[in-house]
């Protein structure tokens, strides 16, 4: 039987920390700030997470679990052909990255460079989560090629990885420029990649 208090407090700590870290990053946020904003005593934190690094791994795991679930809904949507599934995915990038003058609501965009140097466990969690995204984008491409909404071309997984990396880079540049030019360029490059 699940302990409801355990689930709620743990989730509250993760949700609170995600909000703070989307603004400040991982290293700049101390446990005291998370606990103070969450209204949770320090002892409770260590009941759920062995360390700040362990908390970071859980935070990323939670983020990717939700992200993958959204993509799984797109994959399973019978009303969308493969190209429309890809378009829905890229529209999501724009809505997350273009709001708030380039302040992305995506933990991958916010933490990729930072945590890769700080923690091997967090880097591995990030790597695993990104692989799950690319796997789902690959499914969009495979579906699109099967229903003829996308032309044949390079291997679907290779194209999916290239598209993800293109859009991740564009989202990072968007943070610097505080404008949508990089994402507009990514969309134009995507059109070219999908038409050959």
Buried (B, 14 or more C-beta within 10 A) or exposed (E): EEEEEEEEBBEBBBEBBBBBBBEEBBBEBEBEBBBEBBEBEEEBBEEBBEEBBBBBBBBBBBBBEEBBEEBEEBBEEEEBBBBBBBBBBBEBBBEBBBEEEBBBBBBBBBBBEBBBEBBEBBBEBBEEBBEBBBBBBBBBBBBBBEBEBBEEBEEBBEBBBBBBEBBBBBBBBBBEBEEBEBBBBBBEBBEEBBEE
